[in-house]
Amino acid sequence: MVQDVLNDAFIQIKNGYNLGFDSVFVIKSRKIISFLDVLYLEGFIRGYSLEKKDKIKVLLKYSLGGKKVLRKITIFSKPGHKIYVSLKDLWLLDIVRGTGCFFLFTSKGVMSLRKALKYGVGGELICHVL
């Protein structure tokens, strides 16, 4: 039994990139679909499709030279340890972030750090994608 489907999806996607797969299958859930929408908008995946009743096919993205676009996922919030950040903390993350993208669960849904700053909302810090 998968305790946290989102963390399982992160691992499936990361392993798919590491093995050079064109696509991977993850368990279907609303959380994952919201996260995949943001990954797509930020340019980390080519897209996704709802394949079967309980599976989503995630199309992985590579550069023209064959290098993986998504190199690393660092997971912050875990089932037993949630990390919440205020708007003030988000501005600090924006200063030190360098490259990549932070993802958050907010009251307005899953969004990137830039979008959370634009809307002025904090939330649960999910992960950093590089």
C-alpha positions as a Markdown table, in Angstrom:
| # | Residue | x | y | z |
|---|---|---|---|---|
| 1 | Met | 0.0 | 0.0 | 0.0 |
| 2 | Val | 1.4 | 3.4 | -1.0 |
| 3 | Gln | 1.2 | 5.8 | 2.0 |
| 4 | Asp | 1.7 | 9.0 | 0.0 |
| 5 | Val | 0.9 | 8.8 | -3.7 |
| 6 | Leu | 2.5 | 12.2 | -4.4 |
| 7 | Asn | 5.9 | 11.1 | -3.1 |
| 8 | Asp | 5.5 | 7.8 | -4.9 |
| 9 | Ala | 4.8 | 9.8 | -8.1 |
| 10 | Phe | 8.0 | 11.9 | -7.5 |
| 11 | Ile | 10.0 | 8.7 | -7.2 |
| 12 | Gln | 8.5 | 7.2 | -10.4 |
| 13 | Ile | 9.2 | 10.3 | -12.4 |
| 14 | Lys | 12.7 | 10.7 | -11.0 |
| 15 | Asn | 13.5 | 7.0 | -11.8 |
| 16 | Gly | 12.0 | 7.3 | -15.2 |
| 17 | Tyr | 14.4 | 10.2 | -16.0 |
| 18 | Asn | 17.4 | 8.4 | -14.5 |
| 19 | Leu | 16.7 | 5.3 | -16.7 |
| 20 | Gly | 16.1 | 7.3 | -19.8 |
| 21 | Phe | 12.4 | 6.3 | -20.3 |
| 22 | Asp | 10.1 | 8.2 | -22.6 |
| 23 | Ser | 7.2 | 8.0 | -20.2 |
| 24 | Val | 6.2 | 6.6 | -16.8 |
| 25 | Phe | 2.9 | 5.5 | -15.2 |
| 26 | Val | 1.8 | 7.0 | -11.8 |
| 27 | Ile | -1.2 | 6.4 | -9.7 |
| 28 | Lys | -4.1 | 8.7 | -10.5 |
| 29 | Ser | -5.2 | 11.2 | -7.9 |
| 30 | Arg | -6.3 | 14.9 | -7.8 |
| 31 | Lys | -3.1 | 15.9 | -6.0 |
| 32 | Ile | -1.0 | 14.3 | -8.7 |
| 33 | Ile | -3.0 | 15.9 | -11.6 |
| 34 | Ser | -2.6 | 19.3 | -10.0 |
| 35 | Phe | 1.1 | 18.8 | -9.6 |
| 36 | Leu | 1.5 | 17.5 | -13.2 |
| 37 | Asp | -0.3 | 20.6 | -14.5 |
| 38 | Val | 2.3 | 22.8 | -12.8 |
| 39 | Leu | 5.2 | 20.6 | -13.9 |
| 40 | Tyr | 3.9 | 21.0 | -17.5 |
| 41 | Leu | 3.5 | 24.8 | -17.2 |
| 42 | Glu | 7.0 | 25.1 | -15.8 |
| 43 | Gly | 8.4 | 23.0 | -18.7 |
| 44 | Phe | 9.6 | 19.9 | -16.8 |
| 45 | Ile | 7.4 | 17.4 | -18.7 |
| 46 | Arg | 5.9 | 17.2 | -22.2 |
| 47 | Gly | 2.5 | 16.4 | -20.8 |
| 48 | Tyr | 0.4 | 13.6 | -19.4 |
| 49 | Ser | -2.6 | 11.5 | -20.3 |
| 50 | Leu | -5.2 | 9.6 | -18.3 |
| 51 | Glu | -4.6 | 6.0 | -19.6 |
| 52 | Lys | -6.5 | 3.6 | -17.4 |
| 53 | Lys | -8.9 | 3.8 | -14.6 |
| 54 | Asp | -6.2 | 4.3 | -12.0 |
| 55 | Lys | -3.1 | 5.3 | -14.0 |
| 56 | Ile | -1.6 | 8.5 | -15.5 |
| 57 | Lys | 1.0 | 8.3 | -18.3 |
| 58 | Val | 3.6 | 11.1 | -17.7 |
| 59 | Leu | 5.5 | 12.1 | -20.8 |
| 60 | Leu | 9.1 | 12.9 | -19.8 |
| 61 | Lys | 11.0 | 15.7 | -21.5 |
| 62 | Tyr | 14.6 | 15.8 | -22.8 |
| 63 | Ser | 16.7 | 18.5 | -24.4 |
| 64 | Leu | 17.8 | 18.3 | -28.0 |
| 65 | Gly | 21.1 | 16.8 | -26.9 |
| 66 | Gly | 19.2 | 14.0 | -25.0 |
| 67 | Lys | 19.9 | 15.5 | -21.5 |
| 68 | Lys | 17.0 | 15.2 | -19.0 |
| 69 | Val | 15.2 | 18.4 | -18.3 |
| 70 | Leu | 14.3 | 17.4 | -14.7 |
| 71 | Arg | 17.6 | 16.5 | -13.0 |
| 72 | Lys | 16.6 | 16.3 | -9.4 |
| 73 | Ile | 13.5 | 16.4 | -7.1 |
| 74 | Thr | 14.1 | 17.2 | -3.4 |
| 75 | Ile | 11.0 | 16.3 | -1.3 |
| 76 | Phe | 10.4 | 18.5 | 1.7 |
| 77 | Ser | 7.0 | 17.6 | 3.1 |
| 78 | Lys | 6.5 | 13.9 | 4.0 |
| 79 | Pro | 3.4 | 12.2 | 5.4 |
| 80 | Gly | 4.7 | 12.4 | 9.0 |
| 81 | His | 6.4 | 15.7 | 8.7 |
| 82 | Lys | 4.7 | 18.6 | 6.9 |
| 83 | Ile | 6.6 | 21.8 | 6.3 |
| 84 | Tyr | 4.6 | 25.1 | 6.0 |
| 85 | Val | 6.0 | 28.4 | 4.9 |
| 86 | Ser | 4.6 | 31.9 | 5.3 |
| 87 | Leu | 4.6 | 34.6 | 2.6 |
| 88 | Lys | 7.7 | 36.1 | 4.3 |
| 89 | Asp | 9.5 | 32.8 | 4.1 |
| 90 | Leu | 8.6 | 32.5 | 0.4 |
| 91 | Trp | 10.4 | 35.8 | -0.3 |
| 92 | Leu | 13.6 | 34.3 | 1.4 |
| 93 | Leu | 13.3 | 31.2 | -0.8 |
| 94 | Asp | 13.0 | 33.4 | -3.9 |
| 95 | Ile | 16.2 | 35.1 | -3.0 |
| 96 | Val | 18.2 | 31.9 | -2.4 |
| 97 | Arg | 16.6 | 29.6 | -5.0 |
| 98 | Gly | 19.0 | 30.1 | -7.8 |
| 99 | Thr | 17.7 | 27.7 | -10.4 |
| 100 | Gly | 14.9 | 25.2 | -10.4 |
| 101 | Cys | 11.4 | 25.7 | -9.0 |
| 102 | Phe | 9.7 | 25.2 | -5.6 |
| 103 | Phe | 6.2 | 23.8 | -5.5 |
| 104 | Leu | 3.6 | 24.5 | -2.8 |
| 105 | Phe | 0.1 | 23.4 | -1.8 |
| 106 | Thr | -1.8 | 26.6 | -1.0 |
| 107 | Ser | -5.4 | 27.5 | -0.3 |
| 108 | Lys | -5.6 | 28.2 | -4.1 |
| 109 | Gly | -4.2 | 24.9 | -5.2 |
| 110 | Val | -0.8 | 23.6 | -6.2 |
| 111 | Met | 1.5 | 26.3 | -7.5 |
| 112 | Ser | 5.0 | 27.3 | -8.2 |
| 113 | Leu | 6.9 | 29.7 | -5.9 |
| 114 | Arg | 6.6 | 32.5 | -8.5 |
| 115 | Lys | 2.8 | 32.1 | -8.7 |
| 116 | Ala | 2.5 | 31.9 | -4.8 |
| 117 | Leu | 4.4 | 35.2 | -4.5 |
| 118 | Lys | 2.2 | 36.7 | -7.2 |
| 119 | Tyr | -1.0 | 35.7 | -5.4 |
| 120 | Gly | 0.5 | 36.5 | -1.9 |
| 121 | Val | -0.1 | 33.1 | -0.3 |
| 122 | Gly | 2.0 | 30.7 | 1.7 |
| 123 | Gly | 1.3 | 27.0 | 2.2 |
| 124 | Glu | 2.8 | 23.6 | 2.5 |
| 125 | Leu | 6.3 | 23.3 | 0.8 |
| 126 | Ile | 6.1 | 20.2 | -1.3 |
| 127 | Cys | 9.4 | 20.0 | -3.2 |
| 128 | His | 12.1 | 21.6 | -5.2 |
| 129 | Val | 12.6 | 20.6 | -8.8 |
| 130 | Leu | 15.9 | 21.2 | -10.5 |
